[in-house]
Amino acid sequence: MPEPNAVQKVCAVLRALAAPAPRRLTELSAETGLNKVTALRILDTLAQEGFAARAADGRRWRPGPELMALAASAGRPDDLRALARPSLVRLAELSGDTVLLSVRSGVEAVCVEREIGSYPIRANYLDIGSRRPLGVGAGAMALLAWLPDREVDAILGIVVQRLGLYPRLSQAEIRARIADSRARGYVVLLDQVVDTMGAIGVPVRDTAGRTVAALSIAALTTRIRAREAELAEALRREADLMERERIPAGQGGAG
C-alpha cells in the first residue's frame, strides 16, 4: 500500500478529531497510523488555522472553531449549537428578529447558528459561516469585550488593520464600545456596521468563566432602541440557561 500523501495525512487527523471526546496524541497517532512527531506537526498547524484546539487539560485535542463552522454550514449538529438551539428559537419568537450564535476563531467571530424571526425586515447580511473581525458587530464585540485586557490589546493590534470595510469603526471607537459594554453588562451597536441596522448581544461563558460564545439579536436600529432593556434581559436569561447546562471549559472558540 503506498505511503499516504500530505493531504491524506491531514484528512486522517481531521477524521480522528471528529470523535465524541477529546483525544490524546498517542490515540490520534495510533488511529491515523502516523508517528507522533508527524501527528503533532499536523495538529499544531491545524490549531494555528483554527481547525484543531487543545482541550482544557492541555494534553488532549478536540475540533477547533473552523470545523464547527464547517459543520454548521453542512447542517451537522455539535454540542454548543445543540445547547443553543432552544435559546435561539425562544429569542426569535420573542423578538421577531434574527438571532445569532457566534464563536471565536483567532481574531474573528464566526456565526455558527442562526434563527430568523417573523418580522419581515431581516438582517440578511449574516449567515451561518459568515465571519467578522472581533469587535465588529454585537456578537463579535461580546466575544471580545470580556477578554483580559492584555488579550484585547493584542487582538486590536491585528484587527485595526482589517477595519477598511468598516469606516465608522476605529480602534478608539472599539475600545469605547468595550468600556460601554462592560458597564452595561451587554453590547449594543447601532448603525456602526450597516446603516439603519443594529444589534444587541451577550457573552456565554464556560465552567472556567471564559467567554466561549455570544448570543445576539440583529434588527432595525429603531426596533433595538425601543426594546433595549427587554432584549438585553432576554439574552442574558438565555445565556444563563446555557451556562447552567455546564458548558465544559474550552468548548468554544480558539484563541
C-alpha positions, 0 to 999 in steps of 0.5 A: 500500500503506498505511503499516504500523501500530505493531504491524506495525512491531514484528512486522517487527523481531521477524521480522528478529531471528529470523535465524541471526546477529546483525544490524546496524541498517542490515540490520534497517532495510533488511529491515523497510523502516523508517528507522533512527531508527524501527528503533532506537526499536523495538529499544531498547524491545524490549531494555528488555522483554527481547525484543531484546539487543545482541550482544557487539560492541555494534553488532549485535542478536540475540533477547533472553531473552523470545523464547527463552522464547517459543520454548521454550514453542512447542517451537522449538529455539535454540542454548543449549537445543540445547547443553543438551539432552544435559546435561539428559537425562544429569542426569535419568537420573542423578538421577531428578529434574527438571532445569532450564535457566534464563536471565536476563531483567532481574531474573528467571530464566526456565526455558527447558528442562526434563527430568523424571526417573523418580522419581515425586515431581516438582517440578511447580511449574516449567515451561518459561516459568515465571519467578522473581525472581533469587535465588529458587530454585537456578537463579535464585540461580546466575544471580545469585550470580556477578554483580559485586557492584555488579550484585547490589546493584542487582538486590536493590534491585528484587527485595526488593520482589517477595519477598511470595510468598516469606516465608522469603526476605529480602534478608539471607537472599539475600545469605547464600545468595550468600556460601554459594554462592560458597564452595561453588562451587554453590547449594543451597536447601532448603525456602526456596521450597516446603516439603519441596522443594529444589534444587541448581544451577550457573552456565554461563558464556560465552567472556567468563566471564559467567554466561549460564545455570544448570543445576539439579536440583529434588527432595525436600529429603531426596533433595538432602541425601543426594546433595549432593556427587554432584549438585553434581559432576554439574552442574558436569561438565555445565556444563563440557561446555557451556562447552567447546562455546564458548558465544559471549559474550552468548548468554544472558540480558539484563541 
